[in-house]
Amino acid sequence: MLYRRNPLTMVATIDRCWWLTYHTPAPVAARFVPSPLELVTHNGFAFWNIVVARLRSMRPKGIPEPLGIDYWHIGYRLLVRLHTGAEQLEGLHFVRSECDRMLLTMAGNLLTDFRFHTAQIDVAESGDHVFVRVGSAQGAGTQADFVRGAQAPLPSDSAFGSLAEAEARLRYTPRAISVRNGVANILDVARDESQWRTSPVTIEHARWRFFGDVEARPELAFEIAPMEYQWNRGRDVPVTGKAPTY
């Protein structure tokens, strides 16, 4: 049986990947999340997870690797919780995705709720420095510079009292959750946990066009080592209820 959303199990190699977390006041973030999804919050803040990734040979599972598609992907996701009645799940809700392949934009918007937009994405590396520039039909606007190295201290306006507390709460959740017409679609990621290796990066400068006037402040940032990834076929779960008021 094919599901209406995320109907295929997809596989790819993640060649390059940076994972950046931000906090934003929960009432501000609430407008991006459909009922009955619930924001995961701490001290009144919700949490964005931005990923900048180069994917190689994205394809349905079972299709030969040479037939896959290579592309850059930037995803803006919020950490959310879903109560289904039978279980409580945490995952990432995609608010926007950008990629540099129009074919992926078309297919992604047809088959998923990742909200793809085509954009020119340029990523350059020079020693320990990483430079990200993104343009679109509306013009350039995203610029981000990272530096590999020792873990930067928590910012003075962090939502957390310690680095250990932040790392525990912001640990990456390999699951995407969307809701449409009272039905949640849950997409779980399968990966070899022995390949999951992270190293810290420091955000020197970042201006994400997507945020606009949304107040979003950095928390933690990491580089993810190359690894094989599998996005399992989505499963649909009927849900009821309303999102809480923050």
Disulfide bonds with the S-S distance in Angstrom:
none
